[in-house]
Amino acid sequence: MNLRHSLLIVLLLGMVGLWPLPASAGEAMKSKSLPPIPLSVEEVHAWIDRAHPLLRGAGTERTMARGKMLKALGAFEPTLVNDTELERFIKTTEQNKGTQTVGFNDTLVEARHPWGFRYSAGVRQAIGDAKIPDLSLGNNSQVLLGGFMPLLRGLMMNPETAELQRSEWADPRAEVRIAQTRQDLFLAAATQFWDWVTAVKLAEVQRRALGVAEDRFKQIESRAKAGAVAPLDVVEANQEVQRRREVAIAVQRLVEQEQLKLSMFLWDNNAPVTPPLERTPDFPSQMLVPAPDTIQAHKLQAKVERPEIKEIGIEAKLNNIDLELAKNNLLPSLDAEAAPARAPEKFVLGLGYRFGLELRVPIFQRKSRGEVLEAQGKADRFVLMQQFREQQVLVDVDNALSAIERSKERVATAVESLRLAKTLEEGERFRFNLGATSILFVNLRERNSVDSEIQVVRAKADYQKAQALYQWAIGAWAKTTPLAAPVTYRARD
């Protein structure tokens, strides 16, 4: 009997376990979801690094830098030359009169060295009855060797070499420009992000104030119907509702405006993405100011990492290349050349090679002296510009630090002002319930509380903007990412 009872109990428990849950409980479990993750400045910056068009457009500077390097290297690439020349002439000698056709076919490679040398090597095949006085290979062919050597002007430094040296700085300059674009975008995005958060918080403040006014209007309206208050108080309460509703509508327009502005920093699939209001974060509770040692280290870092400083250094190096080229142009032109004869008649006469030495001395050197003076003037200007930029960087850091400190003080003062305004508001509302004051004074106290809360919100937003300005000032965002530059290249058919 005990065994039978035990089996019955186990069967009943199993049936209870398999019994379906109520529909309301299942729906509650399905509807319960995790709250949205608040949006952050770091996430906005990650969006910019990943897909912002301006940063991707700045990344094309790398492609342009590679193009400049290839263009400069093109002056030194070997060139395959095939040249065929024929000449028909009449012999006037007594022994052999009549017409004759002779010439040659040259196949050679020509190239240029960055030091200014030009050289060539190849084979010449004679056509017709021709004389080969030098470097004959037999079978009526000849070895071709030629060279051009500048001995003064153009040696080690020439326009082609200067252009190659400039192209070597094209990639660092592209990195600087990308870093500058990234810095500016990050600062603008952080500023816009906190403007959006501020607008949302202001809308919440105005919404709460409107809700309080609407509840009071209903309360006063019911009391007026009972004869407890004057009908004029109902009009006063209704007017306050309309006033706060108008302010709430204006703030809602501000929210939509700032939301659209922020979407220009959030790109996905080549289109801006509007951030949802559910992801609006709260202001961080911690408000820190950098220590003096940290500030000094950041100033030294800023003088190195800021793109403005790097750009001046690159421009100065490019100007030094121009200055070196201009000084080289002050030298006389003394060129030595040895090359095969190119005229068929000379070749037929047996002059297989020609040698030359040419000297050119400009008398006044006005052009070269002008280039030197211009480059020296630019060099002096870059020195002064670098001094100014370094001091400007230090001032930017001090300005951002001042903004952090003052905004932190403003937050503390605004919070205390809000506490006092709330105290006055509660006291005035208590007096109104006792009949010791009018609805007008209650409205004024509530408006004062709203204004104080708005000042707290704005002060907190200014502190976050000051922190973003400090990061910009020390060059914390002055770095480039591989995603900033397009890497695909397709030549046209």
BAVEX-879800 format. One record per residue (C-alpha): residue number from 1; chain; x, z, y. Coordinates in steps of 0.25 Angstrom, whole numbers, plus 2048, in hexadecimal, padded with zeros to 3 digits. Last residue first. Example, Ala and Ser with C-alpha at 12.3 -4.5 7.8 and 13.67 -1.06 7.14 Angstrom:
<rs>
+-----+-------+-----+-----+-----+
:   n : chain :   x :   z :   y :
+-----+-------+-----+-----+-----+
:   2 :     A : 837 : 81D : 7FC :
:   1 :     A : 831 : 81F : 7EE :
+-----+-------+-----+-----+-----+
</rs>
This chain:
<rs>
+-----+-------+-----+-----+-----+
:   n : chain :   x :   z :   y :
+-----+-------+-----+-----+-----+
: 493 :     A : 8A9 : 6EA : 8C6 :
: 492 :     A : 8A9 : 6F6 : 8CF :
: 491 :     A : 8B2 : 702 : 8CC :
: 490 :     A : 8AB : 70E : 8C6 :
: 489 :     A : 8AF : 71C : 8CA :
: 488 :     A : 8A9 : 729 : 8C4 :
: 487 :     A : 8B0 : 736 : 8C9 :
: 486 :     A : 8A6 : 73B : 8D4 :
: 485 :     A : 8AC : 746 : 8DB :
: 484 :     A : 8A7 : 754 : 8DE :
: 483 :     A : 8A5 : 757 : 8CF :
: 482 :     A : 8B4 : 75A : 8CE :
: 481 :     A : 8B3 : 766 : 8D7 :
: 480 :     A : 8BA : 768 : 8E5 :
: 479 :     A : 8BE : 774 : 8EC :
: 478 :     A : 8BC : 77A : 8FA :
: 477 :     A : 8B1 : 783 : 8F6 :
: 476 :     A : 8B9 : 790 : 8F9 :
: 475 :     A : 8BE : 78A : 906 :
: 474 :     A : 8C0 : 797 : 90D :
: 473 :     A : 8B6 : 793 : 918 :
: 472 :     A : 8AC : 78D : 90E :
: 471 :     A : 8AB : 79A : 906 :
: 470 :     A : 8AA : 7A2 : 913 :
: 469 :     A : 89E : 799 : 917 :
: 468 :     A : 897 : 79C : 90A :
: 467 :     A : 899 : 7AB : 90D :
: 466 :     A : 893 : 7A9 : 91B :
: 465 :     A : 887 : 7A1 : 915 :
: 464 :     A : 885 : 7AD : 90C :
: 463 :     A : 885 : 7B7 : 918 :
: 462 :     A : 87C : 7AE : 920 :
: 461 :     A : 872 : 7AE : 915 :
: 460 :     A : 872 : 7BD : 914 :
: 459 :     A : 870 : 7BE : 924 :
: 458 :     A : 865 : 7B4 : 923 :
: 457 :     A : 85E : 7BC : 918 :
: 456 :     A : 860 : 7C9 : 920 :
: 455 :     A : 85B : 7C3 : 92D :
: 454 :     A : 84E : 7BE : 926 :
: 453 :     A : 84C : 7CC : 921 :
: 452 :     A : 84D : 7D1 : 92F :
: 451 :     A : 843 : 7C6 : 934 :
: 450 :     A : 839 : 7CA : 92A :
: 449 :     A : 83A : 7D9 : 92D :
: 448 :     A : 838 : 7D6 : 93C :
: 447 :     A : 82C : 7CD : 938 :
: 446 :     A : 826 : 7D9 : 930 :
: 445 :     A : 828 : 7E2 : 93C :
: 444 :     A : 821 : 7D8 : 945 :
: 443 :     A : 816 : 7D6 : 93C :
: 442 :     A : 814 : 7E5 : 93A :
: 441 :     A : 814 : 7E7 : 94A :
: 440 :     A : 809 : 7DC : 94B :
: 439 :     A : 801 : 7E2 : 940 :
: 438 :     A : 7FE : 7EF : 949 :
: 437 :     A : 804 : 7FD : 949 :
: 436 :     A : 7FF : 80B : 945 :
: 435 :     A : 7F4 : 807 : 93C :
: 434 :     A : 7F9 : 80E : 930 :
: 433 :     A : 7FC : 801 : 929 :
: 432 :     A : 802 : 7FC : 935 :
: 431 :     A : 80C : 808 : 936 :
: 430 :     A : 810 : 805 : 927 :
: 429 :     A : 812 : 7F7 : 92A :
: 428 :     A : 81B : 7FB : 936 :
: 427 :     A : 823 : 804 : 92E :
: 426 :     A : 825 : 7FA : 923 :
: 425 :     A : 82A : 7F0 : 92D :
: 424 :     A : 833 : 7F9 : 934 :
: 423 :     A : 83A : 7FD : 927 :
: 422 :     A : 83B : 7EE : 923 :
: 421 :     A : 841 : 7EB : 931 :
: 420 :     A : 84B : 7F6 : 92E :
: 419 :     A : 84F : 7F1 : 921 :
: 418 :     A : 850 : 7E3 : 926 :
: 417 :     A : 859 : 7E7 : 931 :
: 416 :     A : 862 : 7EE : 927 :
: 415 :     A : 863 : 7E1 : 91F :
: 414 :     A : 866 : 7D9 : 92B :
: 413 :     A : 871 : 7E2 : 92F :
: 412 :     A : 878 : 7E1 : 921 :
: 411 :     A : 875 : 7D2 : 921 :
: 410 :     A : 87B : 7D0 : 92E :
: 409 :     A : 888 : 7D8 : 92B :
: 408 :     A : 88A : 7CF : 91F :
: 407 :     A : 887 : 7C3 : 928 :
: 406 :     A : 892 : 7C8 : 931 :
: 405 :     A : 89C : 7C9 : 926 :
: 404 :     A : 89A : 7BC : 91F :
: 403 :     A : 899 : 7B4 : 92C :
: 402 :     A : 8A7 : 7BA : 931 :
: 401 :     A : 8AD : 7B6 : 923 :
: 400 :     A : 8A8 : 7A8 : 925 :
: 399 :     A : 8AE : 7A8 : 933 :
: 398 :     A : 8BB : 7AD : 92E :
: 397 :     A : 8BC : 7A3 : 923 :
: 396 :     A : 8B8 : 798 : 92D :
: 395 :     A : 8C3 : 79D : 937 :
: 394 :     A : 8CD : 79D : 92C :
: 393 :     A : 8CA : 78E : 929 :
: 392 :     A : 8CA : 78A : 938 :
: 391 :     A : 8D8 : 790 : 939 :
: 390 :     A : 8DD : 788 : 92D :
: 389 :     A : 8D5 : 77C : 933 :
: 388 :     A : 8DC : 77D : 941 :
: 387 :     A : 8EA : 77F : 93B :
: 386 :     A : 8E7 : 773 : 932 :
: 385 :     A : 8E3 : 76B : 93E :
: 384 :     A : 8EF : 76E : 946 :
: 383 :     A : 8F8 : 769 : 93A :
: 382 :     A : 8EF : 75D : 938 :
: 381 :     A : 8F1 : 759 : 947 :
: 380 :     A : 900 : 75A : 946 :
: 379 :     A : 900 : 750 : 93A :
: 378 :     A : 8F6 : 747 : 942 :
: 377 :     A : 900 : 746 : 94D :
: 376 :     A : 90B : 743 : 944 :
: 375 :     A : 903 : 738 : 93D :
: 374 :     A : 900 : 732 : 94B :
: 373 :     A : 90E : 733 : 950 :
: 372 :     A : 914 : 72C : 943 :
: 371 :     A : 90A : 721 : 944 :
: 370 :     A : 90D : 71E : 952 :
: 369 :     A : 91C : 71E : 94F :
: 368 :     A : 919 : 714 : 944 :
: 367 :     A : 911 : 70B : 94D :
: 366 :     A : 91A : 70C : 959 :
: 365 :     A : 927 : 709 : 951 :
: 364 :     A : 92D : 703 : 95D :
: 363 :     A : 937 : 6F9 : 957 :
: 362 :     A : 932 : 6F7 : 949 :
: 361 :     A : 93D : 6F5 : 93F :
: 360 :     A : 93C : 6EB : 934 :
: 359 :     A : 947 : 6E9 : 92A :
: 358 :     A : 945 : 6DF : 91E :
: 357 :     A : 94E : 6DE : 912 :
: 356 :     A : 94C : 6D2 : 908 :
: 355 :     A : 94F : 6CC : 8FA :
: 354 :     A : 949 : 6C0 : 8F4 :
: 353 :     A : 949 : 6BC : 8E5 :
: 352 :     A : 948 : 6AF : 8DD :
: 351 :     A : 94E : 6A6 : 8E8 :
: 350 :     A : 951 : 69A : 8DF :
: 349 :     A : 94C : 68F : 8E7 :
: 348 :     A : 940 : 68E : 8DF :
: 347 :     A : 93D : 69C : 8E2 :
: 346 :     A : 93F : 69A : 8F0 :
: 345 :     A : 935 : 68E : 8EF :
: 344 :     A : 92B : 697 : 8E8 :
: 343 :     A : 92A : 6A2 : 8F2 :
: 342 :     A : 929 : 6B0 : 8EC :
: 341 :     A : 938 : 6B4 : 8EB :
: 340 :     A : 939 : 6C0 : 8E2 :
: 339 :     A : 93A : 6CD : 8E9 :
: 338 :     A : 944 : 6D6 : 8F0 :
: 337 :     A : 940 : 6DE : 8FC :
: 336 :     A : 947 : 6E8 : 905 :
: 335 :     A : 93F : 6EE : 911 :
: 334 :     A : 943 : 6F5 : 91D :
: 333 :     A : 938 : 6F9 : 927 :
: 332 :     A : 93D : 702 : 932 :
: 331 :     A : 938 : 711 : 931 :
: 330 :     A : 92D : 716 : 93A :
: 329 :     A : 923 : 712 : 92F :
: 328 :     A : 928 : 71D : 926 :
: 327 :     A : 924 : 727 : 931 :
: 326 :     A : 916 : 722 : 931 :
: 325 :     A : 915 : 723 : 922 :
: 324 :     A : 91A : 731 : 923 :
: 323 :     A : 910 : 734 : 92D :
: 322 :     A : 904 : 72E : 926 :
: 321 :     A : 908 : 736 : 919 :
: 320 :     A : 908 : 743 : 922 :
: 319 :     A : 8FA : 73F : 927 :
: 318 :     A : 8F5 : 73F : 918 :
: 317 :     A : 8FC : 74D : 917 :
: 316 :     A : 8F5 : 752 : 923 :
: 315 :     A : 8E7 : 74D : 91F :
: 314 :     A : 8E9 : 754 : 912 :
: 313 :     A : 8ED : 761 : 919 :
: 312 :     A : 8E1 : 760 : 922 :
: 311 :     A : 8D7 : 75D : 916 :
: 310 :     A : 8DD : 76A : 90F :
: 309 :     A : 8DA : 773 : 91B :
: 308 :     A : 8CB : 76D : 91D :
: 307 :     A : 8C9 : 76E : 90E :
: 306 :     A : 8CA : 77E : 90E :
: 305 :     A : 8D3 : 782 : 903 :
: 304 :     A : 8E0 : 786 : 909 :
: 303 :     A : 8DC : 78D : 916 :
: 302 :     A : 8D0 : 792 : 90F :
: 301 :     A : 8D8 : 799 : 904 :
: 300 :     A : 8E1 : 7A0 : 90F :
: 299 :     A : 8D4 : 7A5 : 916 :
: 298 :     A : 8CE : 7A9 : 908 :
: 297 :     A : 8DA : 7B2 : 905 :
: 296 :     A : 8D8 : 7B9 : 913 :
: 295 :     A : 8C9 : 7BB : 910 :
: 294 :     A : 8CC : 7C1 : 903 :
: 293 :     A : 8D6 : 7CB : 909 :
: 292 :     A : 8CC : 7CE : 913 :
: 291 :     A : 8C1 : 7D1 : 909 :
: 290 :     A : 8B5 : 7C7 : 908 :
: 289 :     A : 8A7 : 7CC : 90D :
: 288 :     A : 89D : 7CE : 902 :
: 287 :     A : 88E : 7CE : 903 :
: 286 :     A : 888 : 7D2 : 8F6 :
: 285 :     A : 879 : 7D1 : 8F4 :
: 284 :     A : 878 : 7C2 : 8F3 :
: 283 :     A : 86C : 7BB : 8FA :
: 282 :     A : 861 : 7B8 : 8F0 :
: 281 :     A : 861 : 7AA : 8E9 :
: 280 :     A : 856 : 79F : 8EA :
: 279 :     A : 855 : 799 : 8DC :
: 278 :     A : 845 : 79A : 8DD :
: 277 :     A : 846 : 791 : 8E9 :
: 276 :     A : 84A : 785 : 8E1 :
: 275 :     A : 856 : 77D : 8E6 :
: 274 :     A : 853 : 76F : 8EA :
: 273 :     A : 85C : 765 : 8E3 :
: 272 :     A : 863 : 75A : 8EA :
: 271 :     A : 864 : 74C : 8E3 :
: 270 :     A : 86F : 745 : 8DC :
: 269 :     A : 86C : 74A : 8CF :
: 268 :     A : 86D : 758 : 8D3 :
: 267 :     A : 871 : 75D : 8E1 :
: 266 :     A : 870 : 76B : 8E7 :
: 265 :     A : 877 : 76B : 8F5 :
: 264 :     A : 86C : 762 : 8FC :
: 263 :     A : 862 : 76C : 8F5 :
: 262 :     A : 866 : 777 : 8FF :
: 261 :     A : 861 : 76F : 90B :
: 260 :     A : 853 : 76D : 903 :
: 259 :     A : 852 : 77C : 901 :
: 258 :     A : 856 : 77F : 90F :
: 257 :     A : 84B : 777 : 914 :
: 256 :     A : 841 : 77C : 90A :
: 255 :     A : 844 : 78A : 90E :
: 254 :     A : 843 : 788 : 91C :
: 253 :     A : 835 : 782 : 91A :
: 252 :     A : 832 : 78E : 913 :
: 251 :     A : 837 : 796 : 91F :
: 250 :     A : 82D : 78E : 928 :
: 249 :     A : 822 : 791 : 91F :
: 248 :     A : 825 : 7A0 : 91F :
: 247 :     A : 826 : 7A0 : 92E :
: 246 :     A : 818 : 79A : 92F :
: 245 :     A : 812 : 7A4 : 924 :
: 244 :     A : 818 : 7AF : 92C :
: 243 :     A : 811 : 7AB : 939 :
: 242 :     A : 804 : 7A8 : 931 :
: 241 :     A : 804 : 7B6 : 92B :
: 240 :     A : 807 : 7BD : 938 :
: 239 :     A : 7FB : 7B6 : 93E :
: 238 :     A : 7F3 : 7BB : 933 :
: 237 :     A : 7F7 : 7C9 : 936 :
: 236 :     A : 7F4 : 7C8 : 945 :
: 235 :     A : 7E7 : 7C2 : 942 :
: 234 :     A : 7E3 : 7CD : 939 :
: 233 :     A : 7E8 : 7D7 : 943 :
: 232 :     A : 7DF : 7D1 : 94D :
: 231 :     A : 7D3 : 7D5 : 943 :
: 230 :     A : 7D5 : 7E4 : 946 :
: 229 :     A : 7D8 : 7ED : 93B :
: 228 :     A : 7D0 : 7F6 : 931 :
: 227 :     A : 7C3 : 7EE : 933 :
: 226 :     A : 7C2 : 7EB : 924 :
: 225 :     A : 7C3 : 7DC : 927 :
: 224 :     A : 7D0 : 7E0 : 92F :
: 223 :     A : 7D6 : 7E7 : 923 :
: 222 :     A : 7D4 : 7DB : 91A :
: 221 :     A : 7DB : 7D2 : 924 :
: 220 :     A : 7E6 : 7DD : 926 :
: 219 :     A : 7E9 : 7DD : 917 :
: 218 :     A : 7E8 : 7CE : 916 :
: 217 :     A : 7F1 : 7CC : 922 :
: 216 :     A : 7FB : 7D6 : 91C :
: 215 :     A : 7FC : 7CF : 90F :
: 214 :     A : 7FF : 7C2 : 917 :
: 213 :     A : 809 : 7C8 : 920 :
: 212 :     A : 811 : 7CE : 914 :
: 211 :     A : 811 : 7C1 : 90D :
: 210 :     A : 816 : 7BA : 919 :
: 209 :     A : 821 : 7C3 : 91A :
: 208 :     A : 825 : 7C1 : 90B :
: 207 :     A : 825 : 7B2 : 90D :
: 206 :     A : 82D : 7B3 : 91A :
: 205 :     A : 838 : 7BB : 912 :
: 204 :     A : 837 : 7B2 : 906 :
: 203 :     A : 839 : 7A6 : 90F :
: 202 :     A : 845 : 7AC : 916 :
: 201 :     A : 84B : 7AE : 908 :
: 200 :     A : 849 : 79F : 905 :
: 199 :     A : 84F : 79B : 912 :
: 198 :     A : 85B : 7A4 : 910 :
: 197 :     A : 85D : 79F : 902 :
: 196 :     A : 85D : 790 : 908 :
: 195 :     A : 866 : 794 : 913 :
: 194 :     A : 86F : 79A : 909 :
: 193 :     A : 870 : 78E : 901 :
: 192 :     A : 872 : 785 : 90D :
: 191 :     A : 87F : 78D : 911 :
: 190 :     A : 884 : 78D : 903 :
: 189 :     A : 882 : 77E : 902 :
: 188 :     A : 888 : 77B : 910 :
: 187 :     A : 894 : 783 : 90C :
: 186 :     A : 895 : 77C : 8FE :
: 185 :     A : 894 : 76E : 904 :
: 184 :     A : 89E : 771 : 90F :
: 183 :     A : 8A8 : 776 : 905 :
: 182 :     A : 8A6 : 76B : 8FB :
: 181 :     A : 8A7 : 760 : 906 :
: 180 :     A : 8B4 : 766 : 90A :
: 179 :     A : 8B9 : 767 : 8FB :
: 178 :     A : 8B5 : 758 : 8F9 :
: 177 :     A : 8BD : 755 : 906 :
: 176 :     A : 8C9 : 75D : 901 :
: 175 :     A : 8C9 : 757 : 8F3 :
: 174 :     A : 8C8 : 749 : 8F9 :
: 173 :     A : 8D5 : 74C : 902 :
: 172 :     A : 8DC : 751 : 8F6 :
: 171 :     A : 8D8 : 743 : 8EF :
: 170 :     A : 8DC : 73B : 8FB :
: 169 :     A : 8EA : 741 : 8FC :
: 168 :     A : 8F1 : 738 : 8F2 :
: 167 :     A : 8EA : 72C : 8FA :
: 166 :     A : 8F3 : 730 : 906 :
: 165 :     A : 8FF : 72F : 8FE :
: 164 :     A : 8FB : 721 : 8F8 :
: 163 :     A : 8F8 : 71D : 907 :
: 162 :     A : 906 : 721 : 90B :
: 161 :     A : 90C : 71A : 900 :
: 160 :     A : 905 : 70D : 904 :
: 159 :     A : 908 : 70E : 912 :
: 158 :     A : 917 : 711 : 910 :
: 157 :     A : 920 : 71D : 90D :
: 156 :     A : 92B : 71E : 903 :
: 155 :     A : 932 : 712 : 909 :
: 154 :     A : 928 : 70A : 912 :
: 153 :     A : 931 : 70A : 91E :
: 152 :     A : 940 : 70B : 91A :
: 151 :     A : 945 : 704 : 90E :
: 150 :     A : 938 : 6FD : 909 :
: 149 :     A : 93B : 6F7 : 8FC :
: 148 :     A : 934 : 6EA : 8F6 :
: 147 :     A : 937 : 6E5 : 8E8 :
: 146 :     A : 937 : 6D9 : 8DF :
: 145 :     A : 93A : 6D6 : 8D0 :
: 144 :     A : 936 : 6C9 : 8CA :
: 143 :     A : 93C : 6C5 : 8BD :
: 142 :     A : 93D : 6B5 : 8BC :
: 141 :     A : 938 : 6AA : 8B3 :
: 140 :     A : 93D : 69C : 8B0 :
: 139 :     A : 93E : 69F : 8A1 :
: 138 :     A : 949 : 6A8 : 8A4 :
: 137 :     A : 947 : 6B6 : 8A9 :
: 136 :     A : 94E : 6B3 : 8B6 :
: 135 :     A : 951 : 6BF : 8BF :
: 134 :     A : 957 : 6B7 : 8CB :
: 133 :     A : 959 : 6A8 : 8CE :
: 132 :     A : 94D : 6A2 : 8C8 :
: 131 :     A : 94D : 693 : 8CC :
: 130 :     A : 940 : 68B : 8CA :
: 129 :     A : 93C : 67F : 8C3 :
: 128 :     A : 92D : 681 : 8C1 :
: 127 :     A : 925 : 68E : 8C1 :
: 126 :     A : 92E : 69A : 8C0 :
: 125 :     A : 928 : 6A7 : 8B9 :
: 124 :     A : 92A : 6B4 : 8C1 :
: 123 :     A : 929 : 6C1 : 8BA :
: 122 :     A : 926 : 6CF : 8C0 :
: 121 :     A : 92A : 6DB : 8C8 :
: 120 :     A : 926 : 6E0 : 8D6 :
: 119 :     A : 92A : 6EB : 8DF :
: 118 :     A : 925 : 6F2 : 8EC :
: 117 :     A : 92C : 6FE : 8F1 :
: 116 :     A : 925 : 707 : 8FB :
: 115 :     A : 927 : 715 : 8F6 :
: 114 :     A : 919 : 714 : 8F0 :
: 113 :     A : 91D : 709 : 8E7 :
: 112 :     A : 917 : 6FB : 8E7 :
: 111 :     A : 914 : 6F1 : 8DC :
: 110 :     A : 915 : 6E2 : 8D8 :
: 109 :     A : 914 : 6DD : 8CA :
: 108 :     A : 919 : 6CF : 8C7 :
: 107 :     A : 915 : 6C1 : 8C1 :
: 106 :     A : 91B : 6B6 : 8C9 :
: 105 :     A : 918 : 6A7 : 8C6 :
: 104 :     A : 922 : 69E : 8CC :
: 103 :     A : 923 : 691 : 8D4 :
: 102 :     A : 928 : 682 : 8D3 :
: 101 :     A : 922 : 675 : 8D5 :
: 100 :     A : 92C : 669 : 8D8 :
:  99 :     A : 92B : 65C : 8E0 :
:  98 :     A : 935 : 651 : 8E0 :
:  97 :     A : 944 : 64F : 8E3 :
:  96 :     A : 94F : 654 : 8DA :
:  95 :     A : 95E : 651 : 8DD :
:  94 :     A : 95C : 64D : 8EC :
:  93 :     A : 955 : 65B : 8EF :
:  92 :     A : 948 : 65A : 8F6 :
:  91 :     A : 93F : 661 : 8EC :
:  90 :     A : 930 : 660 : 8EF :
:  89 :     A : 928 : 66D : 8EE :
:  88 :     A : 91D : 673 : 8E5 :
:  87 :     A : 91C : 682 : 8E6 :
:  86 :     A : 915 : 68C : 8DC :
:  85 :     A : 912 : 69B : 8DC :
:  84 :     A : 90C : 6A3 : 8D2 :
:  83 :     A : 90A : 6B2 : 8D4 :
:  82 :     A : 906 : 6BD : 8CA :
:  81 :     A : 906 : 6CB : 8D0 :
:  80 :     A : 902 : 6D8 : 8C9 :
:  79 :     A : 901 : 6E3 : 8D3 :
:  78 :     A : 906 : 6F1 : 8D0 :
:  77 :     A : 8FF : 6FD : 8D7 :
:  76 :     A : 906 : 703 : 8E4 :
:  75 :     A : 8FB : 6FF : 8EF :
:  74 :     A : 8F0 : 703 : 8E5 :
:  73 :     A : 8F5 : 711 : 8E5 :
:  72 :     A : 8EF : 713 : 8F3 :
:  71 :     A : 8E1 : 70E : 8EE :
:  70 :     A : 8E1 : 716 : 8E2 :
:  69 :     A : 8E4 : 723 : 8EA :
:  68 :     A : 8D9 : 71F : 8F4 :
:  67 :     A : 8CF : 71D : 8E9 :
:  66 :     A : 8D3 : 72A : 8E2 :
:  65 :     A : 8D0 : 731 : 8F0 :
:  64 :     A : 8C3 : 729 : 8F1 :
:  63 :     A : 8BE : 72E : 8E3 :
:  62 :     A : 8C2 : 73C : 8E8 :
:  61 :     A : 8BB : 73B : 8F5 :
:  60 :     A : 8AF : 738 : 8EC :
:  59 :     A : 8AD : 747 : 8EA :
:  58 :     A : 8A8 : 748 : 8F8 :
:  57 :     A : 89C : 740 : 8F3 :
:  56 :     A : 89A : 749 : 8E8 :
:  55 :     A : 89B : 755 : 8F2 :
:  54 :     A : 891 : 74E : 8FB :
:  53 :     A : 888 : 74B : 8EF :
:  52 :     A : 887 : 759 : 8E9 :
:  51 :     A : 887 : 758 : 8DA :
:  50 :     A : 88F : 763 : 8D3 :
:  49 :     A : 897 : 769 : 8DE :
:  48 :     A : 88B : 76B : 8E7 :
:  47 :     A : 883 : 770 : 8DB :
:  46 :     A : 88E : 77B : 8D8 :
:  45 :     A : 88D : 77F : 8E7 :
:  44 :     A : 87E : 781 : 8E6 :
:  43 :     A : 881 : 78A : 8D9 :
:  42 :     A : 88B : 792 : 8E1 :
:  41 :     A : 882 : 794 : 8EC :
:  40 :     A : 878 : 79A : 8E3 :
:  39 :     A : 86A : 797 : 8DE :
:  38 :     A : 862 : 7A2 : 8D7 :
:  37 :     A : 860 : 7A1 : 8C8 :
:  36 :     A : 851 : 79F : 8C5 :
:  35 :     A : 84A : 7AB : 8BF :
:  34 :     A : 849 : 7AA : 8B0 :
:  33 :     A : 83C : 7A6 : 8A9 :
:  32 :     A : 82F : 7AD : 8A5 :
:  31 :     A : 824 : 7A3 : 8A4 :
:  30 :     A : 826 : 7A1 : 895 :
:  29 :     A : 826 : 7B0 : 892 :
:  28 :     A : 81A : 7B2 : 89A :
:  27 :     A : 813 : 7A6 : 893 :
:  26 :     A : 815 : 7AC : 886 :
:  25 :     A : 810 : 7BA : 88A :
:  24 :     A : 803 : 7B3 : 890 :
:  23 :     A : 801 : 7AB : 884 :
:  22 :     A : 801 : 7B8 : 87B :
:  21 :     A : 80B : 7B9 : 870 :
:  20 :     A : 809 : 7B3 : 863 :
:  19 :     A : 807 : 7BC : 856 :
:  18 :     A : 813 : 7BA : 84D :
:  17 :     A : 818 : 7C8 : 84F :
:  16 :     A : 80A : 7CE : 84D :
:  15 :     A : 809 : 7C7 : 840 :
:  14 :     A : 816 : 7CC : 83B :
:  13 :     A : 812 : 7DA : 83F :
:  12 :     A : 805 : 7D9 : 837 :
:  11 :     A : 80C : 7D4 : 82B :
:  10 :     A : 816 : 7DF : 82B :
:   9 :     A : 80B : 7E9 : 82C :
:   8 :     A : 803 : 7E3 : 820 :
:   7 :     A : 810 : 7E3 : 818 :
:   6 :     A : 812 : 7F2 : 81A :
:   5 :     A : 804 : 7F5 : 817 :
:   4 :     A : 805 : 7EE : 809 :
:   3 :     A : 812 : 7F6 : 806 :
:   2 :     A : 80B : 803 : 80A :
:   1 :     A : 800 : 800 : 800 :
+-----+-------+-----+-----+-----+
</rs>
